[in-house]
């Protein structure tokens, strides 16, 4: 019997290494690759054609929402299982809307994770108990009203939001997208209007609150300062 082929997508190398170590003990599963962000995940899915992608949400460059949407649209046979520490209602809903087959928290036992992987590979939907409570009512129906202002944005506006929140100027965003500065400015105006924010600080706060970008770890903040410090 062939084993299920897994791709691990998470921006923390130690977590990926830990996942590979624990999943190595599961005879029905094999980790065939890993990726540190959504862009790399897309490339690895194309190259490796895994059965299931274990996908984090908050990552640099391309986040888990957009990566999930693109993977499930381009490779309908590949299933995406969200593996994250976040369980907010809107995040669960956004992942399901993006095409994820399951949503599991990072603190679940390995046996439950293996069960979730095999379930989504069979074409079933698997939600951890905490995620079910957020999006499914007592009758087994999807809770209404879980969509957000973010859902009103076009794909291009979401891309511009991510780049602006990452600190790029409008001119830099235009260059990155291969568009004019005027076009980038229009996208910026439209997305700010839809989100109800009025300046870059508001965009950054929105992006952090909705896991579109993440704050750098403390070590990432202090290490450059250490490296740039003049020798005594």
C-alpha positions in Angstrom: 0.0 0.0 0.0 1.5 3.3 -1.0 2.0 6.0 1.6 0.4 9.4 1.5 2.8 12.1 0.2 3.0 15.2 2.4 4.4 18.7 1.9 5.0 20.8 5.0 4.6 24.6 4.5 5.7 26.7 7.5 8.1 29.6 7.9 9.8 28.2 11.0 12.5 25.8 10.1 12.6 24.2 13.6 8.8 23.5 13.3 9.3 21.8 9.9 12.1 19.7 11.3 10.0 18.7 14.2 7.0 17.8 12.0 9.2 15.6 9.8 10.6 13.8 12.9 7.2 13.0 14.4 5.6 12.1 11.1 8.4 9.7 10.2 6.9 7.4 12.8 3.7 7.2 10.9 3.9 4.2 8.5 1.1 5.5 6.2 2.7 8.9 5.7 5.9 10.2 4.1 7.1 13.8 4.0 8.3 14.5 0.4 9.2 18.1 0.7 8.9 21.4 2.7 8.4 25.1 2.0 9.0 28.3 4.0 6.3 30.4 2.4 3.3 30.2 0.0 5.3 30.9 -3.1 7.7 28.1 -2.4 4.7 25.8 -1.6 3.2 26.5 -5.0 6.5 25.6 -6.7 6.9 22.4 -4.6 3.4 21.3 -5.2 4.0 21.6 -9.0 7.3 19.7 -8.7 6.4 17.0 -6.1 2.6 16.6 -6.5 1.9 15.6 -2.9 -1.4 14.2 -1.7 -1.7 16.6 1.2 -0.2 20.0 2.0 0.2 20.9 5.7 -0.3 24.7 5.5 0.5 27.4 8.0 -1.4 30.7 7.8 0.9 33.6 8.7 4.0 33.5 6.4 6.1 36.0 4.5 5.7 36.7 0.8 2.5 34.7 0.1 0.3 33.8 3.1 -1.5 30.5 3.7 -4.9 31.8 2.6 -3.7 32.8 -0.9 -1.4 29.8 -1.2 -4.3 27.5 -0.3 -6.6 29.1 -2.9 -4.1 28.9 -5.7 -3.1 25.3 -4.9 -6.7 24.0 -4.7 -7.6 25.9 -8.0 -4.6 24.7 -10.0 -4.3 21.2 -8.5 -7.7 19.9 -7.5 -6.3 16.5 -6.6 -4.1 18.1 -3.9 -5.7 18.6 -0.5 -4.7 21.3 1.9 -4.9 20.8 5.7 -4.4 24.0 7.7 -2.0 23.5 10.6 -1.9 26.6 12.8 -1.9 28.0 16.3 -4.8 30.4 15.5 -8.5 29.5 15.9 -10.3 32.8 15.4 -13.7 32.4 13.7 -12.8 34.6 10.7 -9.6 32.8 10.1 -11.2 29.4 10.0 -13.9 30.7 7.7 -11.3 32.3 5.3 -9.3 29.1 5.1 -12.4 27.0 4.3 -13.5 29.6 1.7 -10.0 29.4 0.1 -10.5 25.7 -0.4 -8.9 24.0 2.6 -10.2 20.6 3.4 -9.3 20.8 7.1 -8.2 22.9 10.0 -6.2 21.6 12.9 -4.3 23.3 15.7 -0.6 22.8 16.3 -1.2 21.4 19.8 -3.1 18.3 18.7 -1.6 14.9 19.4 0.3 13.3 16.5 -2.3 10.6 16.2 -5.0 13.1 15.7 -2.9 14.9 13.1 -2.3 11.7 11.2 -6.1 11.0 11.3 -6.8 14.4 9.9 -4.3 13.9 7.1 -5.8 10.6 6.1 -9.3 12.0 6.3 -8.7 14.9 3.9 -6.7 12.7 1.6 -9.9 10.5 1.3 -11.9 13.6 0.3 -13.4 14.3 3.7 -13.4 17.5 5.6 -11.7 17.5 9.0 -12.0 20.2 11.6 -10.5 20.1 15.1 -13.1 20.6 17.9 -12.0 24.2 18.5 -12.4 25.0 14.8 -15.8 23.3 14.6 -17.1 25.5 17.5 -16.1 28.6 15.5 -17.9 27.9 12.2 -20.5 25.1 12.7 -23.7 25.5 14.6 -25.4 22.9 16.8 -27.3 21.6 13.7 -24.2 21.0 11.7 -24.6 24.1 9.5 -22.1 26.7 8.6 -22.5 29.8 10.8 -23.5 32.8 8.7 -21.7 36.1 8.9 -18.2 34.8 9.0 -17.0 36.8 6.0 -14.9 39.9 6.5 -14.0 43.1 4.7 -11.0 41.3 3.4 -13.3 39.2 1.3 -14.4 42.3 -0.6 -10.8 42.9 -1.9 -9.7 41.7 -5.4 -6.7 39.4 -5.7 -4.6 42.4 -6.8 -5.8 44.5 -3.9 -4.9 41.8 -1.5 -1.4 41.6 -3.0 -1.0 45.4 -2.7 -2.2 45.3 0.9 0.5 42.7 1.8 3.2 44.7 0.0 2.2 48.0 1.6 2.0 46.4 5.1 5.4 44.9 4.6 6.7 48.5 4.2 7.0 49.0 0.5 6.3 52.4 -1.0 3.7 52.9 -3.7 6.5 53.2 -6.3 8.1 50.0 -5.0 4.7 48.2 -5.1 4.2 49.4 -8.7 7.7 48.1 -9.7 7.1 44.8 -7.9 3.8 44.3 -9.8 5.1 45.7 -13.1 2.4 48.4 -13.1 2.5 52.2 -13.1 2.6 54.1 -9.8 -0.8 55.6 -10.7 -2.3 52.1 -10.9 -0.8 51.1 -7.6 -2.1 54.2 -6.0 -5.6 53.4 -7.3 -5.4 49.9 -5.8 -4.2 51.4 -2.5 -7.1 53.9 -2.5 -9.7 51.2 -3.2 -8.5 48.7 -0.7 -8.3 51.3 2.1 -11.8 52.4 1.3 -13.1 48.8 1.4 -11.3 48.1 4.7 -12.3 51.4 6.3 -8.7 52.5 7.1 -7.2 55.9 6.4 -3.5 55.6 6.5 -0.5 53.2 6.3 -0.6 52.7 10.1 -4.2 51.5 9.8 -3.2 49.1 7.0 -0.4 47.7 9.1 -2.7 47.2 12.1 -5.3 45.5 10.0 -2.7 43.2 8.3 -1.3 42.2 11.7 -4.7 41.6 13.3 -5.8 39.4 10.4 -2.6 37.5 10.1 -1.8 38.9 6.7 1.7 39.8 8.0 3.2 38.9 11.3 5.4 40.8 13.8 9.0 39.7 13.7 10.3 37.6 16.5 12.2 39.4 19.2 15.4 37.7 18.1 14.9 39.0 14.5 14.6 42.5 15.9 17.7 42.5 18.0 20.0 40.5 15.9 20.6 43.2 13.2 21.3 45.6 16.0 23.9 43.3 17.4 25.5 42.8 14.0 25.6 46.6 13.3 27.0 47.5 16.8 30.4 49.1 16.7 33.1 46.9 18.3 34.2 48.3 21.6 
